[in-house]
């Protein structure tokens, strides 16, 4: 996917989950921006280079969306929480994403309800195999290891349980991690952040839920599906030590 009207800026601070202040590189102006990710997004540290999408819609409270940041001034990480689903939708429709047990996907339905949950996709593959798929965007990494989540997620836990219920009813079930950066060696779960998710995924895998991961090529104005990355629940994730970008109230 491509972003229009990109402007580079240095990150200043983030008063709450929704907004941040950045200084535009071209003018030096300090602007208030909408952060398109409500998580901890530890990559957003003072003076980090960020990518902002400009919009002049009169209904907006801010003129910019913060969609990516350059970690250690070395590589870009996309933090747009809506982007993974857009990338996956295109990947499924074009059969660029390989789902184990399905040679060719023939139908894709976004945002579906199953039992008491909303899942990101359902679809039909060759031989009329029906499936459900849940997508999780990943922005946390250290030394080539990507991890999810960056904060406890009861919603994510519920989705894994729902995928198991779908499996029990005869559907194929997939949990897909979209790593919003490239050059990742392994995808794992950060048990120090939320151990119950790792335990539930282990249970789901034993039942037959397929867990897969893809990384992406990232530039300030693009997020492009790249290649599969091994998922290894036994891989220990060691934090890079960066603090949450959201300011604590005193």
C-alpha positions in Angstrom: 0.0 0.0 0.0 1.1 3.6 -0.7 0.6 6.8 1.3 0.1 10.1 -0.3 1.4 13.5 0.9 4.2 12.2 3.1 6.2 14.7 5.3 9.2 13.8 7.5 9.4 15.1 11.0 11.2 14.6 14.3 9.1 13.1 17.1 8.9 15.3 20.2 6.4 13.7 22.7 3.1 11.9 23.0 0.7 13.3 25.6 -1.8 10.4 25.2 -2.5 7.4 23.1 -4.1 9.3 20.2 -1.9 12.4 19.6 1.7 13.4 19.4 3.8 16.4 18.7 6.4 16.4 15.9 8.7 19.0 14.3 8.5 19.1 10.5 12.0 18.7 8.9 11.3 21.1 6.0 10.0 24.0 8.0 10.8 23.4 11.7 7.1 23.9 12.5 5.8 21.9 15.5 2.6 20.1 14.6 0.0 18.0 16.5 -0.5 14.7 14.8 -2.8 11.7 15.1 -0.9 8.5 16.1 -2.4 5.6 14.0 -1.6 3.1 16.8 -2.9 3.2 20.4 -0.3 0.8 21.7 2.9 1.6 23.5 4.9 2.0 20.3 8.3 2.2 22.0 9.9 3.2 18.7 8.6 6.7 19.2 11.4 8.2 21.2 12.5 11.9 21.2 14.1 13.1 17.9 13.3 9.8 16.0 12.5 10.5 12.4 8.8 9.9 11.6 6.6 9.8 8.5 3.5 11.9 8.6 0.6 11.8 6.1 -0.9 15.2 5.4 -4.7 15.7 5.0 -6.6 19.0 4.7 -10.1 17.6 5.3 -12.0 20.2 7.3 -13.6 17.6 9.6 -10.2 16.5 11.0 -8.9 17.6 14.4 -5.3 17.3 13.2 -3.8 17.7 9.7 -1.4 14.8 10.0 -1.3 11.1 10.7 1.9 9.5 12.1 2.3 6.2 10.2 6.0 5.2 10.4 9.2 5.8 12.3 12.9 5.1 11.7 14.3 3.0 14.5 17.9 3.9 15.6 17.9 6.0 12.4 18.6 2.8 10.5 15.3 1.2 9.3 11.7 2.1 9.0 8.9 0.5 11.0 5.3 1.1 9.9 3.1 1.7 13.0 -0.3 2.2 11.2 -2.6 -0.3 12.9 -5.0 -0.2 9.9 -2.4 -1.0 7.4 -1.9 -4.8 8.0 -5.5 -5.6 7.1 -5.2 -3.7 3.9 -2.0 -5.5 3.0 -3.6 -8.9 3.8 -6.7 -8.2 1.9 -4.7 -7.6 -1.3 -2.4 -10.5 -0.5 -5.4 -12.9 -0.1 -7.1 -11.7 -3.2 -3.9 -12.0 -5.3 -3.0 -15.4 -3.7 0.3 -13.8 -2.5 -0.2 -15.2 1.0 0.2 -18.9 1.4 -2.3 -20.5 3.7 -1.4 -24.1 4.6 -4.0 -26.6 3.4 -5.2 -24.2 0.7 -3.6 -24.1 -2.8 -5.7 -21.3 -4.1 -8.1 -18.8 -2.5 -11.3 -18.2 -4.4 -13.3 -15.9 -2.1 -12.3 -13.4 0.6 -14.7 -11.7 3.0 -13.4 -8.9 5.3 -14.7 -8.2 8.8 -16.9 -11.1 9.6 -18.8 -12.2 12.7 -18.4 -15.7 14.1 -20.2 -16.7 17.3 -19.5 -13.8 19.7 -16.4 -12.4 17.9 -15.4 -10.3 15.0 -12.7 -11.8 12.9 -10.7 -10.0 10.2 -11.4 -12.4 7.3 -13.3 -15.4 6.2 -13.0 -17.1 2.8 -13.2 -20.1 0.6 -10.3 -22.0 -0.9 -10.0 -24.7 -3.6 -12.2 -27.7 -3.0 -14.6 -25.4 -1.2 -12.5 -25.3 2.0 -13.8 -22.6 4.2 -11.6 -20.6 6.6 -11.3 -17.9 9.1 -8.2 -15.7 9.5 -7.3 -13.2 12.2 -4.6 -10.6 11.5 -2.2 -9.0 14.1 0.1 -6.2 13.2 3.6 -6.3 14.7 5.8 -3.3 15.5 8.0 -4.7 18.3 11.4 -6.1 17.4 14.9 -6.5 18.8 18.0 -7.9 17.0 16.0 -9.5 14.2 13.4 -11.0 16.4 9.8 -9.7 16.1 7.3 -10.1 18.9 3.6 -9.6 19.7 2.0 -8.0 21.7 3.5 -4.8 23.0 0.9 -4.6 25.7 -1.6 -7.2 27.3 -4.4 -7.9 25.0 -7.6 -9.6 26.1 -9.0 -9.0 22.6 -6.2 -10.9 21.1 -6.7 -13.8 23.5 -10.4 -14.0 22.7 -9.6 -14.1 18.9 -7.3 -17.1 19.5 -10.0 -18.9 21.4 -12.5 -18.1 18.7 -10.2 -19.6 16.0 -10.2 -22.8 18.0 -14.0 -22.8 18.1 -14.1 -22.3 14.3 -11.7 -25.3 13.9 -14.1 -27.4 16.0 -16.9 -26.6 13.6 -14.9 -27.7 10.6 -13.3 -24.5 9.4 -9.7 -24.0 8.7 -8.3 -21.4 11.1 -5.3 -19.1 10.7 -3.6 -16.5 12.9 -1.5 -14.3 10.7 1.1 -11.9 12.0 2.1 -9.0 9.7 5.5 -7.7 10.8 5.6 -4.1 9.8 9.3 -4.1 9.0 11.8 -6.3 7.1 14.9 -8.3 7.8 13.2 -10.3 10.6 14.6 -13.8 11.3 11.9 -15.1 13.7 8.4 -14.1 14.9 7.4 -15.0 18.5 5.2 -14.0 21.5 6.6 -11.8 24.2 5.7 -13.8 27.3 7.0 -11.1 29.6 4.3 -8.8 28.2 1.4 -11.3 28.1 2.1 -14.9 28.9 -1.5 -16.1 28.7 -1.5 -15.3 24.9 1.5 -17.6 24.4 -0.2 -20.4 26.4 -3.4 -20.1 24.3 -1.5 -20.0 21.0 0.3 -23.2 22.0 -3.0 -24.8 22.8 -4.4 -23.6 19.5 -1.5 -24.9 17.5 -1.8 -28.3 19.0 -5.5 -28.4 18.0 -4.6 -27.4 14.4 -4.8 -23.6 14.2 -2.1 -22.5 11.7 0.1 -19.6 12.9 2.0 -17.8 10.1 3.9 -14.6 9.7 5.1 -12.3 6.9 7.4 -9.4 7.0 7.0 -6.2 4.9 9.2 -3.8 3.0 8.8 -0.4 4.5 9.5 3.1 3.3 8.2 6.4 4.6 5.3 6.2 2.1 4.7 2.5 1.6 4.1 -0.9 3.3 4.5 -3.9 0.9 4.1 -7.6 1.8 7.5 -9.2 1.5 8.1 -12.9 2.6 7.2 -15.5 5.1 9.0 -15.5 8.5 9.2 -18.6 10.8 7.0 -18.5 13.8 8.6 -20.0 16.9 6.8 -19.9 20.2 9.9 -21.2 22.0 12.0 -18.2 20.9 12.7 -15.9 23.8 12.2 -12.3 23.1 14.5 -9.9 24.9 13.3 -6.3 25.1 15.3 -3.5 23.6 14.7 -1.5 26.8 12.8 1.3 25.1 10.1 2.9 27.2 6.5 3.4 26.2 6.0 6.5 24.0 2.9 7.5 26.0 3.6 10.0 28.7 2.7 9.0 32.2 0.5 11.4 34.2 1.9 12.6 37.4 
